[in-house]
Amino acid sequence: MKSKRYKATVNYDQFVFDEAELNHITVSNLDNNAFHVVSEQQVFHAKLVAADFLNKTYKFAINGNTYEVKLADEYDQLLAKLGFSSHQSAKVRHIKAPMPGLVLSIAVEAGQTVHKGDSLLILEAMKMENIIKSPNDGVIKKIAVTKGAAVDKGEVLLEFD
């Protein structure tokens, strides 16, 4: 079975690792949000200072230093790669096909205002219907495909203003 890969941003530095790399780390819960961590024969005293589980961001105090950590699992990384990043300041301008498929239906039209999470179109791939949703609020500038069109992975489906 393939080990899951993660990306961690720690105080602006990025690290990529998989679950297998964590096997040598031992974590013991001491009390309320305090932990004893042993890694490669080094001992760390860690305390979880703040946590935003929805956005997967955490603040730890470890041996007197403070670390801000943002985690991204395989799905978060895939969404970011496809242009559906959760960064509030970054607006997606193009929706691209995440895989080759067939456009079954288009739920919007040029000039229409959409909100984050609204259904934009349905893409059939490998006999599965995939609802492509809006990653942000915006106005549809252009529909680049038509109903029934076959599209390739990465092909632009629609554009936002």
Buried (B, 14 or more C-beta within 10 A) or exposed (E): EEEEBBBBBBEEEEEEEEEEEEEEEEEEEEEEBEBEBEEEEEEBEBBBEEBEEEEBBBBBBEEEEEBBBBBBEEEBBEBBEBBBBBEEEEEBEEBBBBBBBBBBEBBBEEEEEBEEEBBBBBBBBEEEEBEBBBBBEBEBBEBBBEEEBEBEEEBBBBBBE
